[in-house]
Amino acid sequence: MPIPRFYCAMPLPPGRQVTLPDEVARHAVGVLRLRDGDDIILFNGDGSECLGQLFKSGKGAEVRLKSACSPERESPLDITLVQGISSGERMDYTLQKAVELGVTAIQPVTMKRTIVRLDDDKRHKRRLHWQGVVVSACEQCGRNHVPPVAAILDFPEWLASVPKLAGQRFLLDPEATSRLRDLSAPVEVVTLLAGPEGGFDGNEREAAIRAGFTRLSLGPRILRTETAALAALAAMQSRWGDL
């Protein structure tokens, strides 16, 4: 059984003993039923991880940190996923699997055909929830860098920032003629734009093309929003990355 891994936003110096945050302690002791002396791995997002031993402390838990290392588990591809917001578990699933497939950063956007409508307060709460989904995915898949989930933007607002982006830009479009196999390997970073449940509005598609996005088809079948970005990420990692 793999050693349980937990994200802790704190310094993790080997040789010290640290107190686990309450939520992490509850998960480790209450959910996973870890016992005194069990091995545990902590990481804080700086690229390293630290092996330690867990010890219960009242209702909480502490970890005696033993040794640190910095295994390389990041993809050679630097991909930012710009995802049209989908509803409920679809968005959670997309972000979780995108992290497992090595995405570097995530930018949620609202579009004309986005079903979910969020006010400012709900946008903030949803972003925090999605960042938690990303952290959990990193704990599971072994990544020690945590991809940031940016603040939710309306599509036109986000598109205004595109001229400043480096690298190649791809727009997932079932009506496109270009396939991944037709493209050369990216030389810098990649921005991957995927629509919500209802797909792109025609004006959004044209605006993205004017902003330098290349339309990219994933084959003759129309994929759901929670499938499209993940299929593209998997194909890119297989062709140019580390799959």
Backbone torsions as a table, in degrees:
resi	resn	phi	psi	omega
1	MET	NA	131.8	-179.1
2	PRO	-62.4	151.9	176.4
3	ILE	-69.8	130.6	-179.9
4	PRO	-61.0	139.4	-179.8
5	ARG	-117.3	141.1	-179.7
6	PHE	-138.7	140.7	174.9
7	TYR	-86.2	129.2	178.0
8	CYS	-135.7	116.4	-177.5
9	ALA	-81.6	74.2	-178.5
10	MET	-158.5	161.1	172.6
11	PRO	-61.6	142.3	-177.5
12	LEU	-128.8	69.0	-177.6
13	PRO	-79.4	125.5	176.6
14	PRO	-56.2	142.9	-179.9
15	GLY	94.2	-12.0	178.9
16	ARG	-99.5	167.7	173.6
17	GLN	-117.3	126.6	-176.7
18	VAL	-118.8	151.1	176.1
19	THR	-91.4	127.6	-179.9
20	LEU	-70.9	142.1	170.7
21	PRO	-55.2	149.8	-174.0
22	ASP	-54.2	-45.0	-177.4
23	GLU	-64.0	-40.7	178.9
24	VAL	-66.9	-41.7	179.5
25	ALA	-62.3	-42.5	179.3
26	ARG	-62.0	-40.0	179.4
27	HIS	-67.3	-45.8	-176.5
28	ALA	-65.6	-46.0	-174.0
29	VAL	-91.6	-43.9	-174.9
30	GLY	-80.6	-36.3	-176.6
31	VAL	-95.4	-52.2	-177.4
32	LEU	-83.5	-11.5	178.1
33	ARG	59.5	38.8	176.6
34	LEU	-68.3	149.5	-175.9
35	ARG	-115.5	167.0	177.0
36	ASP	-54.9	131.7	178.3
37	GLY	90.7	-7.9	178.9
38	ASP	-68.0	143.4	175.5
39	ASP	-72.2	148.3	-179.3
40	ILE	-150.6	148.2	177.0
41	ILE	-115.7	131.2	176.6
42	LEU	-115.9	145.7	173.4
43	PHE	-143.4	152.7	-176.0
44	ASN	-122.4	10.1	176.2
45	GLY	95.1	-1.2	-178.0
46	ASP	-87.7	2.3	178.9
47	GLY	104.4	-12.1	179.7
48	SER	-108.9	169.7	174.1
49	GLU	-141.5	154.2	-175.1
50	CYS	-128.4	126.9	176.4
51	LEU	-82.5	137.8	178.2
52	GLY	-151.2	179.7	177.0
53	GLN	-116.6	136.0	-177.9
54	LEU	-88.6	140.8	173.7
55	PHE	-138.8	130.1	178.5
56	LYS	-70.0	145.7	179.8
57	SER	-142.2	94.4	-174.6
58	GLY	63.4	-125.9	177.2
59	LYS	-87.1	-4.6	-178.2
60	GLY	-110.4	-155.7	-179.5
61	ALA	-156.4	151.8	175.7
62	GLU	-124.7	159.8	-179.7
63	VAL	-130.5	127.7	174.5
64	ARG	-90.1	108.4	-175.3
65	LEU	-75.9	131.4	-174.9
66	LYS	-108.3	-55.5	-174.5
67	SER	-148.7	147.2	179.8
68	ALA	-115.0	152.4	174.5
69	CYS	-150.7	167.4	-178.3
70	SER	-131.1	71.8	179.4
71	PRO	-65.7	143.1	-178.8
72	GLU	-90.5	105.8	-179.9
73	ARG	-123.1	8.1	180.0
74	GLU	-86.7	146.4	178.6
75	SER	-70.4	148.4	173.4
76	PRO	-69.7	-14.9	177.3
77	LEU	-86.7	135.0	177.0
78	ASP	-104.8	95.2	-173.1
79	ILE	-115.5	123.9	169.9
80	THR	-99.5	124.4	177.4
81	LEU	-93.7	117.7	173.0
82	VAL	-100.8	107.3	-169.1
83	GLN	-113.8	121.6	170.1
84	GLY	-62.3	127.9	-171.9
85	ILE	-62.4	130.8	173.8
86	SER	-110.3	169.9	-171.8
87	SER	-90.3	146.6	170.0
88	GLY	55.1	-131.4	-173.7
89	GLU	-70.8	-17.6	179.4
90	ARG	-60.3	-44.8	-178.4
91	MET	-68.2	-43.3	177.7
92	ASP	-56.8	-46.0	-178.5
93	TYR	-61.9	-45.1	-179.7
94	THR	-58.7	-46.5	-177.5
95	LEU	-68.3	-42.1	-180.0
96	GLN	-58.0	-50.2	-176.7
97	LYS	-73.1	-31.6	176.4
98	ALA	-61.7	-39.0	176.7
99	VAL	-64.0	-44.5	178.8
100	GLU	-61.0	-30.3	-179.0
101	LEU	-89.6	6.8	167.9
102	GLY	94.9	13.3	-179.4
103	VAL	-60.3	146.2	-175.2
104	THR	-89.9	-37.2	-178.6
105	ALA	-153.4	160.2	-176.8
106	ILE	-132.1	130.6	177.0
107	GLN	-121.3	104.9	176.0
108	PRO	-78.6	140.0	177.9
109	VAL	-134.6	146.6	172.3
110	THR	-95.2	139.4	-176.2
111	MET	-129.8	173.8	-175.4
112	LYS	-60.6	-32.6	-177.9
113	ARG	-101.4	14.3	174.6
114	THR	-68.7	129.4	-178.4
115	ILE	-77.7	-40.5	-176.7
116	VAL	-79.9	128.6	176.5
117	ARG	-116.6	125.3	-172.5
118	LEU	-123.9	133.3	171.4
119	ASP	-80.5	179.0	-174.2
120	ASP	-59.6	-41.6	-178.9
121	ASP	-65.4	-44.0	179.9
122	LYS	-68.7	-32.0	176.7
123	ARG	-62.5	-43.9	179.9
124	HIS	-63.2	-46.1	-178.9
125	LYS	-65.0	-39.7	-179.7
126	ARG	-66.8	-38.8	177.7
127	ARG	-62.0	-43.9	177.9
128	LEU	-61.4	-40.7	177.8
129	HIS	-61.6	-45.6	-179.1
130	TRP	-65.4	-36.2	177.0
131	GLN	-64.0	-36.2	174.9
132	GLY	-63.2	-39.3	176.1
133	VAL	-60.8	-41.8	179.4
134	VAL	-64.9	-43.7	178.5
135	VAL	-60.3	-46.4	179.8
136	SER	-61.0	-38.5	178.3
137	ALA	-65.0	-38.5	177.4
138	CYS	-65.1	-40.8	177.8
139	GLU	-58.9	-40.5	-176.0
140	GLN	-75.3	-41.8	-169.5
141	CYS	-93.6	-6.1	174.9
142	GLY	95.5	2.8	179.5
143	ARG	-74.1	139.9	179.4
144	ASN	-107.9	-1.7	169.0
145	HIS	-107.8	130.6	-176.6
146	VAL	-99.8	114.6	178.6
147	PRO	-62.3	131.2	178.9
148	PRO	-77.1	142.8	170.6
149	VAL	-100.4	114.7	-176.3
150	ALA	-74.3	164.5	176.1
151	ALA	-60.6	141.3	-180.0
152	ILE	-63.8	132.2	178.0
153	LEU	-124.0	150.2	168.2
154	ASP	-71.3	147.5	-173.6
155	PHE	-54.3	-47.2	179.3
156	PRO	-61.5	-36.9	178.5
157	GLU	-64.1	-43.7	178.6
158	TRP	-66.3	-40.9	-175.7
159	LEU	-62.1	-27.8	179.2
160	ALA	-64.4	-22.6	-179.8
161	SER	-88.2	-9.0	-173.5
162	VAL	-59.9	-40.9	-179.6
163	PRO	-55.5	-21.1	-179.4
164	LYS	-86.5	-7.0	-177.1
165	LEU	-77.8	141.4	175.9
166	ALA	-91.7	166.1	169.8
167	GLY	81.6	-160.4	-175.3
168	GLN	-96.8	152.3	-175.6
169	ARG	-129.5	126.5	-178.5
170	PHE	-123.2	137.5	177.7
171	LEU	-114.3	119.8	179.6
172	LEU	-76.0	118.9	-172.9
173	ASP	-144.1	114.4	-178.1
174	PRO	-63.5	-15.8	-180.0
175	GLU	-94.9	1.0	-179.2
176	ALA	-71.8	159.2	177.2
177	THR	-103.6	-20.9	-179.4
178	SER	-78.5	138.0	175.0
179	ARG	-114.8	162.3	-179.5
180	LEU	-58.7	-36.1	-178.1
181	ARG	-65.5	-17.8	-178.8
182	ASP	-87.4	-7.8	-171.4
183	LEU	-102.6	149.2	174.8
184	SER	-80.7	159.7	-179.0
185	ALA	-62.6	139.2	178.5
186	PRO	-65.4	143.0	-178.2
187	VAL	-98.2	-16.9	179.0
188	GLU	-132.2	-136.8	179.1
189	VAL	-83.9	162.5	179.6
190	VAL	-123.5	135.9	169.8
191	THR	-111.3	122.2	-177.4
192	LEU	-112.3	120.0	-176.2
193	LEU	-107.9	121.8	-179.2
194	ALA	-126.1	139.8	-175.7
195	GLY	-84.4	173.2	177.5
196	PRO	-81.2	-165.2	-177.0
197	GLU	-55.2	-41.7	-176.1
198	GLY	-86.0	2.7	-179.6
199	GLY	77.1	-172.3	-178.8
200	PHE	-82.0	138.5	164.8
201	ASP	-68.4	149.4	-177.0
202	GLY	-57.5	-39.2	179.1
203	ASN	-66.9	-36.0	177.6
204	GLU	-65.4	-42.4	179.5
205	ARG	-61.1	-46.7	-179.0
206	GLU	-65.2	-37.7	178.3
207	ALA	-64.4	-39.7	178.8
208	ALA	-66.2	-39.9	179.0
209	ILE	-63.7	-42.4	177.9
210	ARG	-63.5	-27.2	179.7
211	ALA	-83.8	5.1	173.7
212	GLY	100.4	14.3	179.1
213	PHE	-85.2	137.3	174.8
214	THR	-92.8	127.3	178.6
215	ARG	-71.2	135.5	-174.4
216	LEU	-132.4	126.2	177.6
217	SER	-96.3	145.9	176.0
218	LEU	-108.4	24.8	177.7
219	GLY	112.8	-177.6	-172.1
220	PRO	-77.8	-11.3	-178.2
221	ARG	-97.3	142.9	177.8
222	ILE	-83.3	123.4	-177.4
223	LEU	-97.4	146.5	174.8
224	ARG	-65.5	161.0	-178.5
225	THR	-60.3	-36.3	-179.1
226	GLU	-76.5	-8.4	178.7
227	THR	-101.2	-37.5	-169.1
228	ALA	-59.5	-54.5	-177.2
229	ALA	-62.7	-37.7	-177.7
230	LEU	-69.5	-38.5	176.6
231	ALA	-63.1	-41.8	179.5
232	ALA	-65.2	-43.5	179.5
233	LEU	-62.2	-44.2	180.0
234	ALA	-63.0	-41.2	-179.9
235	ALA	-66.5	-40.9	178.1
236	MET	-64.4	-41.9	179.3
237	GLN	-67.0	-34.5	178.8
238	SER	-70.5	-40.4	-175.6
239	ARG	-81.3	-39.6	-171.6
240	TRP	-123.9	-11.8	-171.2
241	GLY	-107.9	-128.1	-171.4
242	ASP	-123.4	22.0	174.5
243	LEU	-88.8	NA	NA
